[in-house]
Amino acid sequence: MSAFPPPFAEPQWSAAAPELLQLGGVEDEPSLRADAARNRARLLEAAARLVAEHGAAGVTMEAVATAANVGKGTVFRRFGDRTGLLTALLDHSEKKFQAAFLSGPAPLGPGAPPVDRLRAFGRAMLRRSVDELDLQLAAEPSPNRRFSVPPRVVARGHVTLLLRQAVPGADSELLSHTLMGYLSPVLIHHLTRQCGMPLERLETGWDDLVDRVTGRPAVGLSG
């Protein structure tokens, strides 16, 4: 019998699970006309490029309209204001990421050994956070909600499931908090922008952490 308490109940995931990530009052794309859905996706992709190139401060309604080659009024009609646009952008990004690790190709998606999926998950999350760090920091929940917002519940549940498969008998729930702490946007901001660490070092450190937690031979790191 395991010495650890029973793990928390995991959400019942399916290919439709990304719909859990609706962050605001944005209407779902399936309910839109096909042309409106395409226009909305094009606006969000343009906004995502602006975030990657200029940070969240570079995302204005005017800039998105210019980048998407539409009138500014179109952006306002679709998202209401800048806050609505940023909320929709983060929601769009979360859904794409969740779909990738729940049902996308291996090793991030199903079909690879659990340790390989853990490695791929962390690396993908690190890259995504670096690309949209300002946006994620702006949306960082307050301390009393930090661990209960739907995107983090789903991500940590995924890590817990993979840990349970990789290291049976371990306290996978607590270990998942340890691994997710490494992927915190606040820590990534500190390490990359305040300490000047390159993304490659964070990725190597993630692999090393996963290997040590799961009992694989550890990879030596240069200080």
N, C-alpha and C positions, 0 to 999 in steps of 0.2 A: 504494500500500500504506500502511495506517495506521502512524503512528509509535508508536502505543501498543500495549502488550501485549494479547493476546487477552483478552476479558472472561471472567469466571467463568461456569461453567455454571449456567444458570438452572433453577430447579425447574420441573417440568412442571405448570402450574396447570390447574385445571378447577373446575367449580362445587363439587366436593367438597373443594377445597383447604383450607377452614377447619378441617377435621378435623386438619390438621397442628398446630393450636394447643393440643392437649390438654396442660395443664401439670402435671397431677397424676394421681392415681388415680381421678378422678371418672368414673363410668360414663357412657357416651354415651346421650343421650336416646332414640335409636331402639330401644335394647335395653330400655327401660322400658315398663311398661304405659302406655297412653295417659293415664289419669288421673294416674298418678305423674309422667309427664313434664310434664303441665300444672301440677301442684302444684310441681314443682321450678322450672319457669320462673317461676311466680308468686312463689316465695320469692326467686329471683334478682332479679326486677324490683323487689321490695320492698327488697332489700338495696342495689340500685343507687340507688334514690331516697334511701335513708339516706346513702349516700356523697355524693351530690350536695348534700344539705341540711346534713349535719353532718360530713363527712369520714370517713375510715376508722375513726377512734376511735368514731364513733357507731354502728358496725355491731357489735352484740352479738347473741347468739342470742335473747335476750329481746326486743330491739327489732325484729328481723326477724319473729319470731313475732307480735308485736303488729301490726306494719305489714301483715302478710299475713293477719291474722285466723285464725291457726292456733295450736295448742298448741306450747309450747316443745319438747316431746318430738319433734314432727314435724320440727323443724329439726335437732335432734341426730341423729335417725335418718337424715336425708337426707345430712348433711354431716359428721357425726362431732364436729367441734369448730369453733371460730371460725377457725382456720387453714384447715381444709378448706372452710369457707364462703367465705373471702376468695379462696382459690385457684380455687374454682369460679366465683366472681363475675368474676374477671379473665379466666378462660378463656372464659366466656360473652360478655363484652364483646369480647374479641379475635376470637372467631368471627363475631360480628355485624359488626364493622368490616371484617374481611377479606372476608366475603361481599359487603359493600357495594361495595368497590373492585374486586373481581374480577368480579362478575356483577350488580351493582346498576345502577340507572339512571344515565345520563350526567348531568353530566360526571364524577362520581366513578367511575362504572362505564364499561364499554366503549361506544363510539359517538361520543365527542368527540375533537377533536384532542389530541395528546399533551401539549402545553403547558397546555391547559385542564384536562386530567386531573391534571397535576402540581399546578396551582393548587388544584383541588378537594381533592386528596389531602391536601396540607399543611394547608389550612384545616380539614378534617374531623378530622385528627389533633390539631391544636392545640385545637380545641373539646373533643374527647374527653379530652385530657390535662388541661385546665383543670377539666373536670367531675369527674374522678376522680383528681386529682393525688396525694392522700394514698395511695390504693390503689396507684398505679403506682410511687410512690417506695418504698413498703414492699416491693414486689416487684422493685425494681431489682436486676439481676444483679450479681455480683461482677465486677471488671475482667477477669478471665480468661475470663468467659462473656458479657460484655456484647454482643458482636457476633455471637455464635453461637447465641443462644437462638432457637427456631423463629419466634416472631412477628417478630423484627427481621430475620431472614434473608429471610422472605417479603416484608416491607414494603420492605426495601432492594432486593430483587430486582425488585419492581414499579417502584420509582423508576428503577432502572438501565434497565429495559426502555423506559420512557417517555422517558428521556434519550436512549437509543440511537435512538429514532424521531425525536425532536425535533432532535437535534444529531449527525447521523451523522459518524463520524470522530473525535469527541471521546473522551476517556477516561471513559466513562460510569460505570465502576466506581468510580473515585476521586471523580468529581463526586457520585455518589450518597451517598458518605460525608459530603461537605460538606453536602448538603441534609438528610440525616438528622440531622446534628449540630444543626441549627437546631431540630429537632423533639424533642430529648432532654427527657424529663421533668425532669431535673436543671436544665437551662437554663431551661425554662419556669417551674419553681419559683423560680429566682433572679430572672427578669425580672418575673414577676407578683407574687410575694409579698415579695421583698426590695427590688426596684426600683419596685414599684407601677405597672408598665406595664399598660394595659388590653389585653384580648384583641384588640380591633380594631387596635391598633398592631402586634401580632405578626402578624396576618393580612395587613395591608398590607405589612409587611416581608417576609413570605414571598412574596407576589406579586412584589415588587420583586426579590428574590433569584432567583426562577425566571426572570423576564424578563431579568435580566442574564446568567444562566448560559446561557440558550437564545438570546440575541441579539435579543430583542424590545426595542422602545424602553422605556427604564427609566421607572418612575413616580417622580416626585419625592416625597420624604418630608420632613415637617417634623421638625425635631430636637426 
